[in-house]
C-alpha cells in the first residue's frame, strides 16, 4: 500500500470571524480538516507549506492551532511571507525548528527523508534562504545515507513559474539553493511549495514539483507581465493527497468544497440506443 500524506497550503488565518477578501479562512480550513478526517484519516500526516496566517498575530496562530487540533492526523506547520517566525514557533509545537531558530526540520518516512525549509524574510514578501539556512540544508542532505531519497517542502518556489507578480516575490537565492541541492538532484523525488495560490506542476532541473491553491483566496492566472492588474480570485480551494511508493509519487488535487453534480457512468440522458461509451461486448 502506498504511503499517503496530505499537502495543504496558504491557509491565511487571522482572528476568528474575519472575512478575508469576502471569504472566511477559518471556516474554509475547518472544511478541509473535516474532509481530510472523513476521507484520509489513513494519511501519515499533513504538511502545511506556509502562510499559516495573514498578519502573523498570536491570535491568528491560536486560531490556526484550534482549527488544526481537530485534524485526526499529525501535521507539520511551515512559515511563509505572511508569517512571523517567533510568534509561529511560540504558538505551534508542530512547527519544526533548527539549532539556529529557523522553522526547518526533517521527518523520516518509509519513502525517504522529508525536508522542511524556512524561506521567510520578515522584511519582504520575497523568499530568503540565508547562509545559515542553506548550511543547514547542505548538512542535512549530506548526513543522510547515500541511498536515501528526499522529498523537499518550502513556501517560496526557487524558480519563476511564469505568473509575473509572484515571480517578483519568489526565492531570492535561487542560484545558491540550486548549488546546494545540485549533488542530490537525482535523489529528490519531489519538491512541494506554496505561495503562488495556483495549481501548478512540472519539473525543475529534473526534480518534479507541484503546488496548490490555498484554502482561502487564490491568485488569478495571468502570464502577461504588462497586465494592468495583479488579481486575486475566488477559484475553489484545494488540498493535495499524495500517494508514494518505491516507483511512483502521485499528487491528487482535491477541490474539497466542490458541489457540482456527481453521476454514474451511464448512457447520456435522452439517448436510448447507445451505451455510455463504446460497447466492447457488442458483436
Ligand atoms: Fe499566501
Boltz pocket constraint, residues with backbone or C-beta under 6 A from the ligand:
constraints:
  - pocket:
      binder: B
      contacts: [[A, 10], [A, 12], [A, 50], [A, 51], [A, 80], [A, 82], [A, 195], [A, 196], [A, 197], [A, 214]]
      max_distance: 6.0
